[in-house]
Amino acid sequence: MHRVVVNNGFVFVGGTVADDMSVGLEGQTEQILAKFDEYLKVAGTDKTRLLSATIFLTDLSRKSEMDQAWKRWLSPEHFPARATVGVADLGEDTLIEITLTAAVN
């Protein structure tokens, strides 16, 4: 599996989770978003070129915690199309997993 695939002007980032599961949902989200900054940079783009995101949460009632980190990371004019999906389990203490699609600069 590849974490990042660049094809035909698009960057596809596969499901990404935090490294430190001891932090809460907001902390896990921040870790994932920091990873995305690096992945997108290596692929030749950045978060201002996001097109879509799919977010998987194990507890939808905590979505506002994820949204706080998301809104600090990304300004409203660059919000991509986004879906947030509740899932039963992501393994161990994983609370969130995110995938992204972006355009290459």
N, CA, C and O atoms as a Tinker XYZ file with bonds, in Angstrom:
   420  protein
     1  N      0.840000   -1.180000    0.000000    73     2
     2  CA     0.000000    0.000000    0.000000    64     1     3
     3  C      0.884000    1.242000    0.000000    63     2     4     5
     4  O      1.970000    1.251000    0.579000    81     3
     5  N      0.408000    2.265000   -0.645000    73     3     6
     6  CA     1.100000    3.546000   -0.675000    64     5     7
     7  C      0.311000    4.546000    0.149000    63     6     8     9
     8  O     -0.916000    4.586000    0.057000    81     7
     9  N      0.976000    5.338000    0.934000    73     7    10
    10  CA     0.313000    6.362000    1.734000    64     9    11
    11  C     -0.173000    7.498000    0.841000    63    10    12    13
    12  O     -1.268000    8.025000    1.035000    81    11
    13  N      0.664000    7.876000   -0.154000    73    11    14
    14  CA     0.343000    8.986000   -1.044000    64    13    15
    15  C      0.545000    8.539000   -2.483000    63    14    16    17
    16  O      1.574000    7.962000   -2.831000    81    15
    17  N     -0.455000    8.817000   -3.315000    73    15    18
    18  CA    -0.368000    8.514000   -4.738000    64    17    19
    19  C     -0.668000    9.799000   -5.510000    63    18    20    21
    20  O     -1.673000   10.465000   -5.263000    81    19
    21  N      0.218000   10.134000   -6.447000    73    19    22
    22  CA     0.020000   11.285000   -7.319000    64    21    23
    23  C     -0.282000   10.747000   -8.706000    63    22    24    25
    24  O      0.465000    9.929000   -9.244000    81    23
    25  N     -1.395000   11.219000   -9.287000    73    23    26
    26  CA    -1.788000   10.736000  -10.607000    64    25    27
    27  C     -2.637000   11.791000  -11.303000    63    26    28    29
    28  O     -3.620000   12.281000  -10.746000    81    27
    29  N     -2.248000   12.133000  -12.524000    73    27    30
    30  CA    -3.054000   12.980000  -13.389000    64    29    31
    31  C     -3.466000   14.296000  -12.719000    63    30    32    33
    32  O     -4.605000   14.738000  -12.862000    81    31
    33  N     -2.536000   14.916000  -11.989000    73    31    34
    34  CA    -2.801000   16.209000  -11.373000    64    33    35
    35  C     -3.483000   16.158000  -10.016000    63    34    36    37
    36  O     -3.881000   17.191000   -9.477000    81    35
    37  N     -3.618000   14.968000   -9.466000    73    35    38
    38  CA    -4.277000   14.808000   -8.171000    64    37    39
    39  C     -3.355000   14.077000   -7.197000    63    38    40    41
    40  O     -2.505000   13.282000   -7.597000    81    39
    41  N     -3.545000   14.367000   -5.912000    73    39    42
    42  CA    -2.847000   13.673000   -4.838000    64    41    43
    43  C     -3.901000   12.964000   -4.003000    63    42    44    45
    44  O     -4.857000   13.581000   -3.532000    81    43
    45  N     -3.718000   11.680000   -3.830000    73    43    46
    46  CA    -4.626000   10.871000   -3.019000    64    45    47
    47  C     -3.850000   10.400000   -1.792000    63    46    48    49
    48  O     -2.829000    9.724000   -1.916000    81    47
    49  N     -4.340000   10.761000   -0.615000    73    47    50
    50  CA    -3.688000   10.356000    0.630000    64    49    51
    51  C     -4.569000    9.307000    1.290000    63    50    52    53
    52  O     -5.731000    9.561000    1.605000    81    51
    53  N     -4.005000    8.137000    1.492000    73    51    54
    54  CA    -4.742000    7.034000    2.090000    64    53    55
    55  C     -5.047000    7.279000    3.560000    63    54    56    57
    56  O     -4.566000    8.241000    4.158000    81    55
    57  N     -5.843000    6.403000    4.124000    73    55    58
    58  CA    -6.251000    6.516000    5.517000    64    57    59
    59  C     -5.072000    6.725000    6.446000    63    58    60    61
    60  O     -4.137000    5.925000    6.466000    81    59
    61  N     -5.119000    7.798000    7.210000    73    59    62
    62  CA    -4.019000    8.191000    8.083000    64    61    63
    63  C     -4.529000    8.316000    9.509000    63    62    64    65
    64  O     -5.593000    8.883000    9.758000    81    63
    65  N     -3.752000    7.777000   10.440000    73    63    66
    66  CA    -4.106000    7.842000   11.858000    64    65    67
    67  C     -2.953000    8.487000   12.629000    63    66    68    69
    68  O     -1.854000    8.650000   12.099000    81    67
    69  N     -3.216000    8.846000   13.873000    73    67    70
    70  CA    -2.202000    9.442000   14.739000    64    69    71
    71  C     -1.185000    8.385000   15.171000    63    70    72    73
    72  O     -1.443000    7.185000   15.075000    81    71
    73  N     -0.041000    8.841000   15.643000    73    71    74
    74  CA     0.975000    7.943000   16.187000    64    73    75
    75  C      0.789000    7.734000   17.688000    63    74    76    77
    76  O      1.050000    6.647000   18.203000    81    75
    77  N      0.342000    8.768000   18.384000    73    75    78
    78  CA     0.176000    8.706000   19.839000    64    77    79
    79  C     -1.307000    8.601000   20.162000    63    78    80    81
    80  O     -2.037000    9.590000   20.087000    81    79
    81  N     -1.749000    7.404000   20.521000    73    79    82
    82  CA    -3.162000    7.169000   20.809000    64    81    83
    83  C     -3.551000    7.558000   22.231000    63    82    84    85
    84  O     -4.717000    7.444000   22.610000    81    83
    85  N     -2.578000    8.017000   23.019000    73    83    86
    86  CA    -2.885000    8.385000   24.401000    64    85    87
    87  C     -3.551000    9.754000   24.500000    63    86    88    89
    88  O     -4.114000   10.102000   25.538000    81    87
    89  N     -3.487000   10.527000   23.419000    73    87    90
    90  CA    -4.134000   11.845000   23.413000    64    89    91
    91  C     -5.591000   11.679000   22.985000    63    90    92    93
    92  O     -5.952000   10.654000   22.408000    81    91
    93  N     -6.405000   12.651000   23.256000    73    91    94
    94  CA    -7.820000   12.588000   22.899000    64    93    95
    95  C     -8.052000   12.790000   21.415000    63    94    96    97
    96  O     -7.111000   12.826000   20.622000    81    95
    97  N     -9.306000   12.920000   21.055000    73    95    98
    98  CA    -9.694000   13.061000   19.653000    64    97    99
    99  C     -9.083000   14.302000   19.019000    63    98   100   101
   100  O     -8.579000   14.231000   17.898000    81    99
   101  N     -9.115000   15.416000   19.699000    73    99   102
   102  CA    -8.534000   16.639000   19.149000    64   101   103
   103  C     -7.031000   16.474000   18.929000    63   102   104   105
   104  O     -6.504000   16.895000   17.899000    81   103
   105  N     -6.344000   15.866000   19.887000    73   103   106
   106  CA    -4.906000   15.629000   19.752000    64   105   107
   107  C     -4.574000   14.675000   18.618000    63   106   108   109
   108  O     -3.613000   14.893000   17.881000    81   107
   109  N     -5.370000   13.614000   18.475000    73   107   110
   110  CA    -5.142000   12.685000   17.363000    64   109   111
   111  C     -5.364000   13.402000   16.032000    63   110   112   113
   112  O     -4.617000   13.194000   15.076000    81   111
   113  N     -6.393000   14.242000   15.976000    73   111   114
   114  CA    -6.659000   14.995000   14.749000    64   113   115
   115  C     -5.486000   15.896000   14.410000    63   114   116   117
   116  O     -5.067000   15.952000   13.254000    81   115
   117  N     -4.948000   16.604000   15.397000    73   115   118
   118  CA    -3.800000   17.482000   15.165000    64   117   119
   119  C     -2.607000   16.715000   14.620000    63   118   120   121
   120  O     -1.917000   17.202000   13.725000    81   119
   121  N     -2.358000   15.535000   15.140000    73   119   122
   122  CA    -1.241000   14.726000   14.648000    64   121   123
   123  C     -1.438000   14.334000   13.189000    63   122   124   125
   124  O     -0.501000   14.395000   12.394000    81   123
   125  N     -2.643000   13.935000   12.843000    73   123   126
   126  CA    -2.939000   13.546000   11.465000    64   125   127
   127  C     -2.749000   14.736000   10.530000    63   126   128   129
   128  O     -2.145000   14.600000    9.465000    81   127
   129  N     -3.256000   15.884000   10.918000    73   127   130
   130  CA    -3.158000   17.072000   10.065000    64   129   131
   131  C     -1.705000   17.490000    9.867000    63   130   132   133
   132  O     -1.345000   17.957000    8.787000    81   131
   133  N     -0.872000   17.333000   10.878000    73   131   134
   134  CA     0.558000   17.619000   10.735000    64   133   135
   135  C      1.195000   16.665000    9.722000    63   134   136   137
   136  O      2.038000   17.073000    8.923000    81   135
   137  N      0.792000   15.406000    9.760000    73   135   138
   138  CA     1.281000   14.441000    8.769000    64   137   139
   139  C      0.867000   14.873000    7.365000    63   138   140   141
   140  O      1.661000   14.792000    6.428000    81   139
   141  N     -0.385000   15.336000    7.219000    73   139   142
   142  CA    -0.866000   15.766000    5.909000    64   141   143
   143  C     -0.038000   16.922000    5.363000    63   142   144   145
   144  O      0.249000   16.962000    4.166000    81   143
   145  N      0.349000   17.861000    6.220000    73   143   146
   146  CA     1.201000   18.959000    5.749000    64   145   147
   147  C      2.456000   18.410000    5.083000    63   146   148   149
   148  O      2.855000   18.888000    4.021000    81   147
   149  N      3.075000   17.420000    5.693000    73   147   150
   150  CA     4.292000   16.823000    5.137000    64   149   151
   151  C      4.005000   16.022000    3.870000    63   150   152   153
   152  O      4.717000   16.159000    2.875000    81   151
   153  N      2.965000   15.189000    3.902000    73   151   154
   154  CA     2.624000   14.383000    2.728000    64   153   155
   155  C      2.336000   15.263000    1.522000    63   154   156   157
   156  O      2.808000   14.984000    0.420000    81   155
   157  N      1.566000   16.323000    1.726000    73   155   158
   158  CA     1.196000   17.203000    0.618000    64   157   159
   159  C      2.420000   17.956000    0.091000    63   158   160   161
   160  O      2.558000   18.151000   -1.116000    81   159
   161  N      3.295000   18.373000    0.986000    73   159   162
   162  CA     4.517000   19.071000    0.570000    64   161   163
   163  C      5.373000   18.178000   -0.330000    63   162   164   165
   164  O      5.848000   18.612000   -1.379000    81   163
   165  N      5.562000   16.943000    0.088000    73   163   166
   166  CA     6.360000   16.005000   -0.703000    64   165   167
   167  C      5.712000   15.757000   -2.067000    63   166   168   169
   168  O      6.411000   15.547000   -3.059000    81   167
   169  N      4.383000   15.781000   -2.118000    73   167   170
   170  CA     3.658000   15.548000   -3.373000    64   169   171
   171  C      3.597000   16.795000   -4.255000    63   170   172   173
   172  O      3.084000   16.733000   -5.372000    81   171
   173  N      4.113000   17.926000   -3.770000    73   171   174
   174  CA     4.152000   19.139000   -4.586000    64   173   175
   175  C      2.925000   20.006000   -4.471000    63   174   176   177
   176  O      2.600000   20.743000   -5.402000    81   175
   177  N      2.230000   19.935000   -3.343000    73   175   178
   178  CA     1.046000   20.762000   -3.155000    64   177   179
   179  C      0.930000   21.128000   -1.681000    63   178   180   181
   180  O      1.867000   20.916000   -0.911000    81   179
   181  N     -0.212000   21.676000   -1.287000    73   179   182
   182  CA    -0.423000   22.018000    0.116000    64   181   183
   183  C     -1.914000   21.995000    0.433000    63   182   184   185
   184  O     -2.744000   21.725000   -0.435000    81   183
   185  N     -2.237000   22.283000    1.685000    73   183   186
   186  CA    -3.615000   22.160000    2.158000    64   185   187
   187  C     -4.570000   23.161000    1.517000    63   186   188   189
   188  O     -5.785000   22.981000    1.608000    81   187
   189  N     -4.063000   24.205000    0.875000    73   187   190
   190  CA    -4.955000   25.157000    0.198000    64   189   191
   191  C     -5.518000   24.574000   -1.094000    63   190   192   193
   192  O     -6.400000   25.174000   -1.708000    81   191
   193  N     -5.021000   23.419000   -1.510000    73   191   194
   194  CA    -5.458000   22.775000   -2.756000    64   193   195
   195  C     -6.302000   21.531000   -2.501000    63   194   196   197
   196  O     -6.514000   20.724000   -3.407000    81   195
   197  N     -6.787000   21.375000   -1.260000    73   195   198
   198  CA    -7.630000   20.212000   -0.945000    64   197   199
   199  C     -8.919000   20.241000   -1.747000    63   198   200   201
   200  O     -9.509000   21.297000   -1.979000    81   199
   201  N     -9.341000   19.053000   -2.164000    73   199   202
   202  CA   -10.597000   18.902000   -2.891000    64   201   203
   203  C    -11.641000   18.159000   -2.056000    63   202   204   205
   204  O    -12.813000   18.535000   -2.030000    81   203
   205  N    -11.202000   17.108000   -1.379000    73   203   206
   206  CA   -12.150000   16.333000   -0.574000    64   205   207
   207  C    -11.436000   15.653000    0.589000    63   206   208   209
   208  O    -10.229000   15.413000    0.562000    81   207
   209  N    -12.234000   15.357000    1.608000    73   207   210
   210  CA   -11.731000   14.628000    2.769000    64   209   211
   211  C    -12.836000   13.709000    3.262000    63   210   212   213
   212  O    -14.015000   14.062000    3.231000    81   211
   213  N    -12.446000   12.539000    3.711000    73   211   214
   214  CA   -13.367000   11.627000    4.385000    64   213   215
   215  C    -12.790000   11.350000    5.756000    63   214   216   217
   216  O    -11.639000   10.935000    5.893000    81   215
   217  N    -13.609000   11.585000    6.770000    73   215   218
   218  CA   -13.175000   11.444000    8.157000    64   217   219
   219  C    -13.993000   10.340000    8.800000    63   218   220   221
   220  O    -15.223000   10.340000    8.740000    81   219
   221  N    -13.296000    9.408000    9.410000    73   219   222
   222  CA   -13.941000    8.294000   10.099000    64   221   223
   223  C    -13.755000    8.494000   11.598000    63   222   224   225
   224  O    -12.627000    8.596000   12.080000    81   223
   225  N    -14.866000    8.549000   12.335000    73   223   226
   226  CA   -14.836000    8.748000   13.783000    64   225   227
   227  C    -15.501000    7.578000   14.484000    63   226   228   229
   228  O    -16.522000    7.065000   14.026000    81   227
   229  N    -14.918000    7.164000   15.594000    73   227   230
   230  CA   -15.532000    6.082000   16.357000    64   229   231
   231  C    -16.651000    6.590000   17.257000    63   230   232   233
   232  O    -17.417000    5.790000   17.794000    81   231
   233  N    -16.762000    7.915000   17.433000    73   231   234
   234  CA   -17.819000    8.487000   18.264000    64   233   235
   235  C    -18.253000    9.824000   17.675000    63   234   236   237
   236  O    -17.623000   10.852000   17.922000    81   235
   237  N    -19.332000    9.805000   16.895000    73   235   238
   238  CA   -19.792000   11.024000   16.229000    64   237   239
   239  C    -20.221000   12.109000   17.210000    63   238   240   241
   240  O    -20.236000   13.286000   16.851000    81   239
   241  N    -20.565000   11.743000   18.428000    73   239   242
   242  CA   -20.963000   12.764000   19.405000    64   241   243
   243  C    -19.780000   13.662000   19.793000    63   242   244   245
   244  O    -19.976000   14.702000   20.421000    81   243
   245  N    -18.564000   13.270000   19.427000    73   243   246
   246  CA   -17.364000   14.054000   19.723000    64   245   247
   247  C    -16.838000   14.808000   18.498000    63   246   248   249
   248  O    -15.716000   15.313000   18.516000    81   247
   249  N    -17.636000   14.885000   17.448000    73   247   250
   250  CA   -17.224000   15.522000   16.193000    64   249   251
   251  C    -16.713000   16.948000   16.404000    63   250   252   253
   252  O    -15.798000   17.382000   15.704000    81   251
   253  N    -17.283000   17.673000   17.347000    73   251   254
   254  CA   -16.864000   19.064000   17.577000    64   253   255
   255  C    -15.393000   19.148000   18.000000    63   254   256   257
   256  O    -14.728000   20.139000   17.697000    81   255
   257  N    -14.875000   18.135000   18.688000    73   255   258
   258  CA   -13.455000   18.119000   19.064000    64   257   259
   259  C    -12.573000   18.057000   17.826000    63   258   260   261
   260  O    -11.563000   18.755000   17.733000    81   259
   261  N    -12.967000   17.214000   16.877000    73   259   262
   262  CA   -12.227000   17.106000   15.621000    64   261   263
   263  C    -12.340000   18.417000   14.855000    63   262   264   265
   264  O    -11.353000   18.907000   14.306000    81   263
   265  N    -13.544000   18.986000   14.817000    73   263   266
   266  CA   -13.763000   20.235000   14.077000    64   265   267
   267  C    -12.894000   21.376000   14.606000    63   266   268   269
   268  O    -12.450000   22.216000   13.823000    81   267
   269  N    -12.646000   21.426000   15.897000    73   267   270
   270  CA   -11.801000   22.488000   16.455000    64   269   271
   271  C    -10.406000   22.434000   15.850000    63   270   272   273
   272  O     -9.870000   23.459000   15.429000    81   271
   273  N     -9.820000   21.249000   15.804000    73   271   274
   274  CA    -8.482000   21.101000   15.215000    64   273   275
   275  C     -8.527000   21.383000   13.714000    63   274   276   277
   276  O     -7.636000   22.046000   13.182000    81   275
   277  N     -9.544000   20.892000   13.038000    73   275   278
   278  CA    -9.698000   21.090000   11.593000    64   277   279
   279  C     -9.751000   22.579000   11.249000    63   278   280   281
   280  O     -9.081000   23.033000   10.322000    81   279
   281  N    -10.555000   23.333000   12.003000    73   279   282
   282  CA   -10.729000   24.765000   11.724000    64   281   283
   283  C     -9.494000   25.586000   12.063000    63   282   284   285
   284  O     -9.286000   26.648000   11.475000    81   283
   285  N     -8.671000   25.123000   12.993000    73   283   286
   286  CA    -7.390000   25.800000   13.266000    64   285   287
   287  C     -6.397000   25.525000   12.138000    63   286   288   289
   288  O     -5.570000   26.375000   11.808000    81   287
   289  N     -6.484000   24.343000   11.554000    73   287   290
   290  CA    -5.533000   23.921000   10.520000    64   289   291
   291  C     -5.831000   24.541000    9.161000    63   290   292   293
   292  O     -4.914000   24.822000    8.390000    81   291
   293  N     -7.097000   24.753000    8.868000    73   291   294
   294  CA    -7.518000   25.136000    7.526000    64   293   295
   295  C     -8.469000   26.318000    7.586000    63   294   296   297
   296  O     -9.432000   26.305000    8.352000    81   295
   297  N     -8.203000   27.335000    6.784000    73   295   298
   298  CA    -9.093000   28.488000    6.771000    64   297   299
   299  C    -10.338000   28.182000    5.927000    63   298   300   301
   300  O    -10.274000   27.394000    4.984000    81   299
   301  N    -11.464000   28.807000    6.273000    73   299   302
   302  CA   -12.749000   28.477000    5.627000    64   301   303
   303  C    -12.743000   28.562000    4.102000    63   302   304   305
   304  O    -13.442000   27.795000    3.440000    81   303
   305  N    -11.967000   29.478000    3.544000    73   303   306
   306  CA   -11.964000   29.596000    2.074000    64   305   307
   307  C    -11.307000   28.396000    1.396000    63   306   308   309
   308  O    -11.392000   28.248000    0.177000    81   307
   309  N    -10.653000   27.539000    2.180000    73   307   310
   310  CA    -9.992000   26.357000    1.616000    64   309   311
   311  C    -10.603000   25.050000    2.089000    63   310   312   313
   312  O    -10.038000   23.980000    1.862000    81   311
   313  N    -11.762000   25.129000    2.750000    73   311   314
   314  CA   -12.428000   23.894000    3.165000    64   313   315
   315  C    -12.757000   23.051000    1.943000    63   314   316   317
   316  O    -13.323000   23.566000    0.979000    81   315
   317  N    -12.417000   21.771000    1.961000    73   315   318
   318  CA   -12.774000   20.876000    0.854000    64   317   319
   319  C    -14.182000   20.323000    1.065000    63   318   320   321
   320  O    -14.783000   20.526000    2.120000    81   319
   321  N    -14.694000   19.634000    0.073000    73   319   322
   322  CA   -15.894000   18.825000    0.291000    64   321   323
   323  C    -15.503000   17.781000    1.327000    63   322   324   325
   324  O    -14.421000   17.200000    1.250000    81   323
   325  N    -16.392000   17.540000    2.305000    73   323   326
   326  CA   -15.994000   16.661000    3.404000    64   325   327
   327  C    -17.169000   15.813000    3.866000    63   326   328   329
   328  O    -18.309000   16.274000    3.929000    81   327
   329  N    -16.866000   14.577000    4.181000    73   327   330
   330  CA   -17.844000   13.678000    4.794000    64   329   331
   331  C    -17.252000   13.156000    6.088000    63   330   332   333
   332  O    -16.073000   12.805000    6.145000    81   331
   333  N    -18.071000   13.108000    7.123000    73   331   334
   334  CA   -17.654000   12.531000    8.402000    64   333   335
   335  C    -18.545000   11.327000    8.657000    63   334   336   337
   336  O    -19.770000   11.440000    8.681000    81   335
   337  N    -17.920000   10.182000    8.846000    73   335   338
   338  CA   -18.629000    8.914000    8.930000    64   337   339
   339  C    -18.364000    8.267000   10.287000    63   338   340   341
   340  O    -17.216000    8.181000   10.723000    81   339
   341  N    -19.406000    7.822000   10.940000    73   339   342
   342  CA   -19.248000    7.083000   12.185000    64   341   343
   343  C    -18.943000    5.626000   11.898000    63   342   344   345
   344  O    -19.591000    5.000000   11.059000    81   343
   345  N    -17.953000    5.089000   12.597000    73   343   346
   346  CA   -17.567000    3.690000   12.436000    64   345   347
   347  C    -17.495000    3.032000   13.811000    63   346   348   349
   348  O    -17.287000    3.704000   14.822000    81   347
   349  N    -17.664000    1.744000   13.836000    73   347   350
   350  CA   -17.677000    1.020000   15.108000    64   349   351
   351  C    -16.293000    0.918000   15.724000    63   350   352   353
   352  O    -16.150000    1.024000   16.942000    81   351
   353  N    -15.267000    0.713000   14.900000    73   351   354
   354  CA   -13.941000    0.445000   15.457000    64   353   355
   355  C    -12.876000    0.753000   14.419000    63   354   356   357
   356  O    -13.015000    0.400000   13.248000    81   355
   357  N    -11.808000    1.415000   14.858000    73   355   358
   358  CA   -10.646000    1.669000   14.000000    64   357   359
   359  C     -9.407000    0.960000   14.521000    63   358   360   361
   360  O     -8.313000    1.145000   13.986000    81   359
   361  N     -9.568000    0.151000   15.556000    73   359   362
   362  CA    -8.448000   -0.591000   16.122000    64   361   363
   363  C     -7.834000    0.105000   17.313000    63   362   364   365
   364  O     -7.675000    1.326000   17.334000    81   363
   365  N     -7.488000   -0.710000   18.320000    73   363   366
   366  CA    -6.823000   -0.217000   19.534000    64   365   367
   367  C     -7.527000    1.032000   20.072000    63   366   368   369
   368  O     -8.743000    1.025000   20.267000    81   367
   369  N     -6.761000    2.102000   20.312000    73   367   370
   370  CA    -7.321000    3.350000   20.837000    64   369   371
   371  C     -7.444000    4.420000   19.765000    63   370   372   373
   372  O     -7.497000    5.610000   20.076000    81   371
   373  N     -7.491000    4.004000   18.507000    73   371   374
   374  CA    -7.624000    4.939000   17.400000    64   373   375
   375  C     -9.037000    5.507000   17.399000    63   374   376   377
   376  O    -10.014000    4.760000   17.345000    81   375
   377  N     -9.139000    6.833000   17.460000    73   375   378
   378  CA   -10.434000    7.504000   17.501000    64   377   379
   379  C    -10.837000    8.089000   16.155000    63   378   380   381
   380  O    -12.013000    8.365000   15.918000    81   379
   381  N     -9.837000    8.282000   15.259000    73   379   382
   382  CA   -10.089000    8.977000   13.997000    64   381   383
   383  C     -9.125000    8.492000   12.917000    63   382   384   385
   384  O     -7.971000    8.167000   13.194000    81   383
   385  N     -9.619000    8.452000   11.690000    73   383   386
   386  CA    -8.802000    8.177000   10.503000    64   385   387
   387  C     -9.308000    9.105000    9.414000    63   386   388   389
   388  O    -10.515000    9.306000    9.281000    81   387
   389  N     -8.389000    9.680000    8.624000    73   387   390
   390  CA    -8.770000   10.642000    7.580000    64   389   391
   391  C     -8.099000   10.278000    6.264000    63   390   392   393
   392  O     -6.941000    9.861000    6.241000    81   391
   393  N     -8.843000   10.440000    5.157000    73   391   394
   394  CA    -8.281000   10.366000    3.812000    64   393   395
   395  C     -8.482000   11.718000    3.134000    63   394   396   397
   396  O     -9.420000   12.446000    3.460000    81   395
   397  N     -7.600000   12.052000    2.189000    73   395   398
   398  CA    -7.678000   13.333000    1.487000    64   397   399
   399  C     -7.461000   13.152000   -0.012000    63   398   400   401
   400  O     -6.825000   12.197000   -0.458000    81   399
   401  N     -8.005000   14.092000   -0.772000    73   399   402
   402  CA    -7.669000   14.256000   -2.178000    64   401   403
   403  C     -7.361000   15.742000   -2.393000    63   402   404   405
   404  O     -8.093000   16.610000   -1.920000    81   403
   405  N     -6.280000   16.019000   -3.105000    73   403   406
   406  CA    -5.888000   17.404000   -3.374000    64   405   407
   407  C     -5.439000   17.515000   -4.823000    63   406   408   409
   408  O     -5.098000   16.525000   -5.470000    81   407
   409  N     -5.451000   18.742000   -5.309000    73   407   410
   410  CA    -4.909000   19.032000   -6.628000    64   409   411
   411  C     -3.415000   19.359000   -6.470000    63   410   412   413
   412  O     -2.993000   19.927000   -5.463000    81   411
   413  N     -2.637000   18.991000   -7.480000    73   411   414
   414  CA    -1.229000   19.337000   -7.496000    64   413   415
   415  C     -1.134000   20.777000   -7.964000    63   414   416   417
   416  O     -1.849000   21.192000   -8.877000    81   415
   417  N     -0.233000   21.552000   -7.323000    73   415   418
   418  CA    -0.059000   22.976000   -7.713000    64   417   419
   419  C      0.351000   23.116000   -9.146000    63   418   420
   420  O      0.537000   24.233000   -9.629000    81   419
